[in-house]
Amino acid sequence: MKGFGWLIVLLSLGLAPLGFGQDKHPSAHQEKPHHEEKIAPDDLKELKGLDMESVQREGKVQELAPATIEISPERQQLIGVKFGTVEERPLEKVIRTVGRVDYDEKRIFTVSPKIGGWIEELFVDFTGRYVREGEPLLTIYSPELVSTQEEYLLALHASEKWSKSPFPEVSGSGKLLAESARRRLKLWDISDRQISALQEKGQVQKTLTLYSPFSGVVLEKMVNRGMYVTAGTTLYRIGDLSVVWLIADIYEYELPLIRLGQQANFQLSYVADQVFTGRAIYIYPYLDPQTRTAKVRFEFPNPAGRLKPEMFAEVEIKIELGAKLTIPEGAVIDTGVRKVAIIARGPGYFEPREVRLGVKAEGYYEVIHGLQPGEKVVTSANFLIDSESKLKEAVGGMAHEHGGH
């Protein structure tokens, strides 16, 4: 037999510890000697030679773990023992954090000329203004542009005149000159419509109008009227805010649950009636060493423009974990070294057991090892039960030490 051997001999055998519950005074033994029951020789012969597993199969003895303790129903009620069940249930992990609205870097554009010149007029003259695609931004006077327009008109005139020549080399050269001048104008972002207007009117345009190539808000304006700019000078930065980013901080231990494409919801504290929905598009490859968090980038549609960069928001990420074996959060004792659950082993008996747990969600822990479906666990007063079991272990250990001397 092992350690505790036989702790309880079931009443079906008609066995009981000698003198259990009797007064220790000798006279008490003399008054009620007929209450003592001795183990019958036949029963001893029946039990002799059986190992613990065999005896348990026979239903004669119940083996309990060394730390198992007995608590009467009255004491259970007094200390407030409550129970839960180890069972499989669908889990949903909810991560709550805060985030900051930012520009979508893919939707920020720079407007700069491909020729140098002087700014004649500014149609968009302040930061923050909304501009539509194709809206005029400014006009620029460039001597180089004027000379190229003149070359183009002369080439068109020559092409028309030389086209009647009987010599193919002469008739084709005019077309080549016109095409060369046209390509130069196109390289300077002069549109086909502007070139056609130049061709129809036959007059050189003193200035070139630059148009916005996209819709958005002017984030920066670095140009003023009368200013001379060179080719490549940044004149405007325009941001399209129809889609924005939200940068959220996720704790290190929650990162394994985050996946690209995962949906997130967030609300603004002062717009409680609207929930914005987006998806994770990037997980930053490093952590903040101070906060132990990583940044996750979410993309949110913003058609009405209510979301503005640098706003703060409360973010909620719901993650479906599927069906898991679980125990209530209150059933777990975390000692810092291990996690323990108190198992109800039968009427009045409790056993502390070390368990290995997974993710925590909705007030439950995922059980990885140590528990079986259907087992009952203590969800309140478990610290009191655990302390009593530890005391029992300590007393038992002292008894063994003294017995060994």
CORUR-V266274 format. One record per residue. N is the residue number from 1. RES is the residue in one small letter. PHI is phi as a letter, one per 20 degrees, with the letter a starting at -180 (* if undefined). D_FIRST is the distance of its C-alpha to the first C-alpha in whole Angstrom. Layout:
N/RES/PHI/D_FIRST  N/RES/PHI/D_FIRST
This chain:
1/m/*/0  2/k/e/4  3/g/j/7  4/f/f/8  5/g/l/5  6/w/d/8  7/l/e/11  8/i/c/13  9/v/d/14  10/l/f/17  11/l/f/20  12/s/f/20  13/l/e/18  14/g/m/21  15/l/d/18  16/a/b/19  17/p/g/18  18/l/f/20  19/g/m/24  20/f/f/23  21/g/m/26  22/q/e/28  23/d/f/31  24/k/f/30  25/h/f/33  26/p/g/33  27/s/f/36  28/a/f/34  29/h/f/32  30/q/f/35  31/e/f/36  32/k/c/33  33/p/f/31  34/h/f/31  35/h/f/29  36/e/f/26  37/e/c/23  38/k/d/21  39/i/f/18  40/a/f/20  41/p/g/19  42/d/f/19  43/d/f/16  44/l/f/14  45/k/f/15  46/e/f/15  47/l/e/11  48/k/f/10  49/g/n/10  50/l/e/8  51/d/e/6  52/m/f/5  53/e/f/9  54/s/f/10  55/v/f/10  56/q/f/11  57/r/f/14  58/e/f/15  59/g/m/15  60/k/e/14  61/v/c/11  62/q/d/12  63/e/e/10  64/l/c/12  65/a/f/13  66/p/g/13  67/a/e/17  68/t/f/17  69/i/c/20  70/e/d/21  71/i/c/25  72/s/f/27  73/p/g/30  74/e/f/33  75/r/f/31  76/q/g/31  77/q/f/35  78/l/f/36  79/i/e/34  80/g/m/35  81/v/f/32  82/k/c/34  83/f/c/32  84/g/c/33  85/t/c/31  86/v/f/30  87/e/b/33  88/e/e/35  89/r/b/39  90/p/f/42  91/l/d/43  92/e/c/46  93/k/e/46  94/v/d/49  95/i/d/51  96/r/d/53  97/t/b/55  98/v/d/59  99/g/b/62  100/r/c/65  101/v/f/68  102/d/c/70  103/y/f/72  104/d/e/72  105/e/f/73  106/k/f/74  107/r/d/76  108/i/d/78  109/f/c/81  110/t/d/84  111/v/d/88  112/s/b/90  113/p/e/93  114/k/d/94  115/i/c/97  116/g/e/99  117/g/r/101  118/w/d/102  119/i/f/100  120/e/e/103  121/e/c/101  122/l/d/98  123/f/e/97  124/v/d/93  125/d/c/94  126/f/b/91  127/t/f/87  128/g/n/85  129/r/f/87  130/y/e/86  131/v/c/88  132/r/d/88  133/e/g/88  134/g/n/92  135/e/f/93  136/p/f/95  137/l/d/94  138/l/a/97  139/t/d/100  140/i/c/101  141/y/e/104  142/s/c/104  143/p/g/107  144/e/f/105  145/l/f/104  146/v/f/108  147/s/f/109  148/t/f/106  149/q/f/108  150/e/f/111  151/e/f/110  152/y/f/109  153/l/f/112  154/l/f/114  155/a/f/112  156/l/f/112  157/h/f/116  158/a/f/116  159/s/f/114  160/e/f/116  161/k/f/119  162/w/e/118  163/s/f/117  164/k/e/120  165/s/f/121  166/p/f/121  167/f/e/119  168/p/g/115  169/e/f/115  170/v/f/117  171/s/f/115  172/g/e/112  173/s/f/112  174/g/f/112  175/k/f/109  176/l/f/107  177/l/f/108  178/a/f/108  179/e/f/104  180/s/f/103  181/a/f/105  182/r/f/102  183/r/f/99  184/r/f/100  185/l/f/100  186/k/f/97  187/l/f/95  188/w/e/96  189/d/m/94  190/i/e/98  191/s/f/97  192/d/f/99  193/r/f/100  194/q/f/102  195/i/f/103  196/s/f/105  197/a/f/106  198/l/f/108  199/q/f/109  200/e/f/111  201/k/f/112  202/g/m/113  203/q/c/113  204/v/f/111  205/q/e/108  206/k/f/108  207/t/c/105  208/l/d/101  209/t/e/99  210/l/e/95  211/y/d/93  212/s/f/90  213/p/e/88  214/f/a/85  215/s/e/84  216/g/r/82  217/v/d/83  218/v/f/85  219/l/e/82  220/e/b/85  221/k/c/89  222/m/d/90  223/v/b/94  224/n/c/97  225/r/f/100  226/g/n/102  227/m/f/100  228/y/e/100  229/v/c/97  230/t/e/96  231/a/f/94  232/g/n/91  233/t/f/91  234/t/f/88  235/l/e/90  236/y/b/87  237/r/d/84  238/i/d/83  239/g/d/79  240/d/e/78  241/l/e/76  242/s/f/76  243/v/c/72  244/v/c/70  245/w/e/67  246/l/c/65  247/i/d/63  248/a/d/59  249/d/e/57  250/i/d/53  251/y/f/50  252/e/g/48  253/y/f/45  254/e/e/47  255/l/g/49  256/p/g/47  257/l/e/47  258/i/e/51  259/r/c/53  260/l/f/56  261/g/n/58  262/q/f/56  263/q/e/58  264/a/c/58  265/n/d/60  266/f/b/62  267/q/c/64  268/l/e/67  269/s/f/66  270/y/d/70  271/v/c/70  272/a/f/67  273/d/e/68  274/q/c/68  275/v/d/65  276/f/e/65  277/t/c/63  278/g/b/63  279/r/b/61  280/a/f/59  281/i/c/61  282/y/a/60  283/i/d/57  284/y/f/59  285/p/e/57  286/y/b/56  287/l/d/55  288/d/f/57  289/p/f/55  290/q/e/56  291/t/e/54  292/r/l/52  293/t/c/53  294/a/d/55  295/k/e/58  296/v/c/58  297/r/e/61  298/f/d/62  299/e/d/65  300/f/c/67  301/p/f/70  302/n/b/73  303/p/f/76  304/a/e/77  305/g/m/77  306/r/f/75  307/l/e/72  308/k/c/74  309/p/g/73  310/e/n/71  311/m/f/70  312/f/d/66  313/a/b/64  314/e/e/60  315/v/d/59  316/e/c/56  317/i/d/54  318/k/d/52  319/i/c/49  320/e/f/48  321/l/d/44  322/g/n/43  323/a/f/40  324/k/c/37  325/l/f/33  326/t/c/34  327/i/c/33  328/p/f/35  329/e/g/36  330/g/f/35  331/a/e/32  332/v/d/31  333/i/d/31  334/d/d/32  335/t/e/31  336/g/n/34  337/v/d/31  338/r/b/29  339/k/d/29  340/v/c/27  341/a/c/26  342/i/e/25  343/i/e/23  344/a/e/23  345/r/e/20  346/g/q/22  347/p/g/24  348/g/n/24  349/y/d/21  350/f/c/21  351/e/c/20  352/p/f/22  353/r/b/21  354/e/f/24  355/v/c/26  356/r/d/29  357/l/d/32  358/g/d/36  359/v/f/39  360/k/d/40  361/a/b/42  362/e/l/44  363/g/n/41  364/y/c/38  365/y/d/36  366/e/f/35  367/v/e/31  368/i/e/31  369/h/b/27  370/g/o/24  371/l/c/25  372/q/d/25  373/p/g/29  374/g/n/28  375/e/f/26  376/k/e/27  377/v/c/28  378/v/e/29  379/t/d/33  380/s/b/34  381/a/m/33  382/n/f/30  383/f/f/31  384/l/f/30  385/i/f/27  386/d/f/26  387/s/f/27  388/e/f/25  389/s/f/22  390/k/f/23  391/l/f/24  392/k/f/20  393/e/f/19  394/a/f/22  395/v/f/21  396/g/f/17  397/g/f/18  398/m/f/21  399/a/f/19  400/h/f/17  401/e/f/20  402/h/f/22  403/g/f/19  404/g/f/19  405/h/f/23
